[in-house]
Amino acid sequence: MDTEGTVARETVLPRKTGLPRQRGVPEETGRPEGPRRTFPRAETVGSLLRDDAVVRAARRSSPADNALLGDAVRDAIRLQEELGLDVITDGEVRRLSWAQTPRFVDAFATGGGQSALNWRGATEGRFGAPATGAGGGPASTRSGGYPSVARRVSTAPRTGDMAAEYGFLARYAQGRTKFTMPAPSYHRRYWSPAASPAAGYGSPEEFLAEVRDYLRSVAHTLIDLGCDYIQLDAPNYGSLCDPDTVADMRAAGRDPDAELEFDAALDSSLFDGMTGVTSALHVCRGNGPAGAWHSAGGYGAISARLFPRLTVDRLLLEYDSDRAGGFEPLADVRDGTAVVLGLLTTKSPRLEYDADVLARIEEAAGFKPLAELALSTQCGFASVPVANPVTPADQRAKLELVVRLARQVWPG
């Protein structure tokens, strides 16, 4: 990345933390006309661990399972509130997948979308590695695939209400809450050049625009339910950091640069006209069974084109491994957009050392003002329901560390 002209940050170091002294602590305003709120410094990305009985209940999703699922959500709320996280989720307890659009819109066929990505890095872990990778094939292969759009999203029957689960969270949570859903751009993986045009679309971009409109309607419902923090999850941007993935796209006749520019504008536009809500986007780099990942390569591959085009309030970035590269790309993030540093991994039970995390926050503050930074885990703890490599005790310890270090770095 070209860093010429980067403004040097203040480096007067407080005695205890070694971090740059802050010049004023921002308040969140959400969309420009929105009410002011406390700036969240400690948060989790989304999913929390579930036991086998809860996973089975989520898969059945029958009225008889409502009590068990409700208890599990209340347990997730209690855990996060006891630890003192600034914004919490329902742990995504009721979900079969973090990306729920095919569950609620009858527009998708099983299979036929993009082939699975190059999942790597799965370990045996505490619960045993699955026999297949996150994409449906061995963790080192590209077999398997995604659903494909087969009918127009705008006219397809709705098979449920994606926003409904938020109502339960809002009823029982005492503090601030957020809702996570897939970014419109993520659904590009559901496009099949061979089959999807039969749905009546002239291009994948036309399809994605209808997905955006559907998710915007979900967002409006969430706001009506009292939600003031909506997070889009976008592993597709993380994939564009990986040179092998980009090479495969080009070999298939795609233009990754043009797609990225369209997608960034599309995702940002979901929030157009919304007031009183904090908009966020999480760039995932793959969070599969047994700690598997799909993207290796720093954010510098995309930051100059992507970050200035994302007009969101918060950008959650995974920085838990060397695969993510350095913090220099943070200089490309828009002024006023907060960066939530995902420095604690959910792929390993190993608990990070305080000093290591603090040193990394200090390094990041050389490229983005400390006042515009926050701390989180790298991703959810249960992006898939099986073979998660951490225990509930590990999960608790990592979330405790997020809160404790956030209070140390950003007191008051």
Secondary structure, DSSP 8 states (H G I E B T S, - for coil): ---TT---------TTT-----S----B-SSTTS--B----EE--S-----HHHHHHHHH--GGGHHHHHHHHHHHHHHHHHHT-SBB--TTTT-SSS--HHHHBS-EEEEEEEE----B----TTT---SS-TTSS-TTS---EEEEE-S-TTTS-B-S-TTHHHHHHHHH-SS-B-EEEE-GGGGGGG--TTTGGGGT-SSHHHHHHHHHHHHHHHHHHHHHTT--EEEEE-HHHHHTT-HHHHHHHHHTT--HHHHHHHHHHHHHHTTTT--S-EEEEEE-----GGG-B---S-GGGTHHHHGGG---SEEEEE-SSGGG--SGGGGGS-TT-EEEEEEE-SS-S----HHHHHHHHHHHTTTS-GGGEEEEESS-S-SSSS--SS-HHHHHHHHHHHHHHHHHHS--
